[in-house]
Amino acid sequence: MNQGLRTIFYYSDRFIATLLSIMVRLYQLLLSPLQNGLSSVVGFRCGCRFLPTCSDYALQCLHKHPFHRACWFIFKRLLRCQSLCKSGYDPIP
């Protein structure tokens, strides 16, 4: 693959990762506080089971890895975010 094509793929990859980062950040600012407020109404914890939270994990993956690889890590993390899986500290690979 020539250098020009690599450059195009790199910048398109970064552009898509930036868009996804903006969407995750909007979720953190707008929807996540509502979810945390809901926990006091229903009586059980509605937040994330992991540290870092799933949205923080997604942002860190998008900054550390190429887009396709970050999406794979985020997808695997979201599959683990359920009551049958262990919770706790889950660092970014």
Buried (B, 14 or more C-beta within 10 A) or exposed (E): EEEEEEEEEEEEBEEBBEEBBEEBEEBBEEEBEEEEEEEEEEEEEBEBBBEBBBBBBBBBBBEEBBBEEBBEBBEEBEEBBEEEEEEEEBEBE
